[in-house]
Amino acid sequence: MSSSVQVGTIRTQIPARLDRLPWSRWHWLIVIGLGTVWILDGLEVTIVGNVAGRLAEPGSGLDISAAQISGLAASLYVAGACLGALFFGWLTDRLGRKKLFLVSLAVYLFATALTAISMEPWWFFACRFLTGFGIGGEYAAINSAIDELIPSRVRGRVDLIINGSFWIGAFLGSFLAIFFLDESIFAANVGWRLTFALGAVLAVVILLVRRHVPESPRWLMIHGREREAEEIVAEAERVVREQTGRELPEPEGEITIRQRHSIGFGTIARTVFKLYPKRTVLGLSLFVGQAFLYNAITFGYATILITFFDVPSGDTGYYYAAIAAGNFIGPLTLGHLFDTLGRKVMISSTYIVSGVLLLGTAALFQADALNATTMTLCWCVVLFFASTGASSAYLTVSEVFPMETRAMAIAFFYAVGTAVGGITGPQVFSRLTETGDVSDTALAFVIGAVLMIAAGVVAAFLAVRAERQSLENIAKPLTAEDAEDDSAAASKRPPAAQGPRPATA
């Protein structure tokens, strides 16, 4: 942001005013404008997973193998997402949420459009990397904005449902793949291109809607732009009054902060690793577990259906659509429990239960007791819980660290956790499924299950009881700490050194 903006020490009720707002169309605008990124992500991952078999067939227009798509292309997508998260996360904490969730979506749009015109494998791989770069930036900017704009009493369920909307995109992507891969309608070298082109068209629509989503008032007040923050909150209050026809209750509590233009990497590192080491271990554990499960296994699910159950490449979308529909129901039905039963119970249980169920699926698969339909049913049950747990990972790291480090913390945990599970996972998994050996694929399931269970155990001990709590109560802003330090220092100085007394009427 511009250094011309004046900063000082202020006392404000903006966080309390945001948290006491009843749900309104103002909040729906935020959910629709920001939550749609996960629909795009689900669309991307599903389309690539389902077109993998078609791209590897003669006449696709690309000289590429299924293993390269589920392995190299998947890893490049995730690598791009990790780097994009770090780069855009850093900019998000410095320049604001709104600028970056517009820029990152534009990068996604550009890269997806270029994917549709791929003529060489290297071009396809480069576009997958750039697409991931844009999506990764979305995670940091969007999760920061959502948590800072949504009232504390419903933050858990809203965050989980929005993150779980990945599966809406997966559902749409499955049927789009079925339609566009039908060679009676589109040629083999045309249909898959249209699926990516449609993703770019959807991104344009979302970009137009997203322009109306406001900047985070919490970010504005800390960066010396309290007048803009006041205007946004006042507009939200006006909308709520008009919709409900009632006056709002008085906000409870206020906070004193010393505004700052930016926070350095050194301060962020000390905050994450020194001030909150247990929360750091928790965040890394949750992200590693869910990243391996989703990025390693779902990227190659179509390959499993084709390799082990002889499902035609054009029909894999039907099975994936069933998984997608079942998995969105998880966060949708369990999300409210994160605000009632609490974070610790729900995070740990969803991770552990999904891991145990995945071990059972691996055992049935190893015993050759499953067909394509029953395998899909097993996955629906596993991911009913796993999708809820995975969504809670983003919720956790976005609410348990101070405001000034929020976007960078999300980016860091996403990047490190996903690099471990999302880059290495697809590489390992593609090699295991490529052998055509049932034992090798079952081993991949077991690895994912063990990591999920381990993360659940960590959550049982370290998860933060953040339900229905203001973000500022969960982790005090660093600027509030600065203001308290200033106040303490001033109180220790002799009266003559404290400066002139303000004039009184």
C-alpha positions, 0 to 999 in steps of 0.5 A: 500500500502507499506509504502516504497513508497516515498511521497511528494508534486507534481504538476501534469497535470494527471487529465487534461490529462485524461479528454481531451482524445477523446474516444478510444479503451482504454476507451472501454477496461475499459467499457467492463472490469469494466461495466460487473459487473452490468450484473452479478448483474442483472443476480443474482437478476433476476435468484433468482427472477424467480427461487423462485417459482420453488425452493419452489415446491416439488422436487427442492432439497431444503426445502424452501418457496417462501417467504423465497427466496424473503424475507430472501434470498433477505435480506441476499444478500443485507446485504452481499452487504452492508457489502462487500461494506464497507469492500472492499470500505475501502480497495479500498481507501487504496490498489487501485482500480484494486486489489479490483475489481479483489478480489471482483469478485473472491469472487462473483465467489466462492460464486455463484459456491457454490450456485449451489451445495446447498443441505440445506436451510442454505447453500443456505442462506449463499451463497446468503450472500457471493454472495452479499458480493462480488457484494457489493465490486464491486460497490465501486471499479468499480464506483471509477475506472470508474469515474477516468478513463472516460473523464469528458465531457462524464462521466455522460452518460457512468456511467449511461449506465454502471450502467444501464447494470444491465438490460442486465443481467436481460434480460439474466437471464430471458431467462436463467431461462426460459430455465433451468426451463423447466422440459422437458429439465432439472429435477426440482432439476437440472435446477436452479443449472445450472443457478447459475453455469453459473453465475460463468462461466461468472465471470471467463471470466470477470476476465480474461478480467479485468486483462488488465484494468489499475489502476486509475492514479489519485489514483496512483499519490496521493499515491506516485506512480506518475511514474506508473500513468505517464506510464498509461496516456502516454499509453492511449495517445499513443493509442489515437494518433494511432487511430485518427492519430492526436496530442492531444490538450494541457491539461488545468490546473494542480494541486498540491497535498501532497501525502499520504499513506492512509486516516483515518476514522476520516478524511473521516467522517469529509469530508462527514458529516462536509465539504459536509453535503448537498451532504450527505443528497442528496446521502442518499435520492437517495440511499434509494429511489432507493434501496427500489424500486429495492430490495423490488419490483423486487426481488418479481416480479415473486411472484406477477405474480404467486400469482395474475395473475396465471402465471406458475413459468416457464413462469415468465422469459418472463415478466421479460425479457420485463421489463429488455429490456425496462429498459436498454433503459432508461439510454441508451436514457436519459444518454446523457442529464445528460451531456447536460441538467445537473445533477440537472434537470435530476436526480430530474425529473427521480425520480419524474416521476417514482414515480408518474407513480408508484402511477398510477400503484398502483391505477390500480392494486388496482382497478383490472384493470391490467392483467399480460401483462398490469402490465408488460407494466406499469412496463416498463414505470415506470422503464424506468425513475426509472432505469435512476434515480437509475443509477444516484445515483451511479454517484452522490456519486462517483463524488461529494466527494474528490478523497481520500474518493471516494470508501468509500463514495460510499460504505457508501451511498450504504450500508446505503441506501440499508440497509434501502430500500434493507434489510427491503424492501424485508422483508416487501414486502414478507410479503405483497405479501404473504397475497395474498391481492391486497391492501397489494401489492399496499401498497408496490408500494405506499411506493416505489413511495413516497420514489422516489418522496421524493428523487427527491424533495431533488435532485431538491434543492441539486443536484450538477451541475457536468456535464462536470466538472473535478472531481477535480473541483467538489470536491478538493482532500484533498491532494490538500488542504494539499498542499495549507496549506503547501504553505500558511504556508511556505509563512508566515515564514521568508525567513531564515526559508524557507530552502535553495534555489534550485541551479540554472544553 
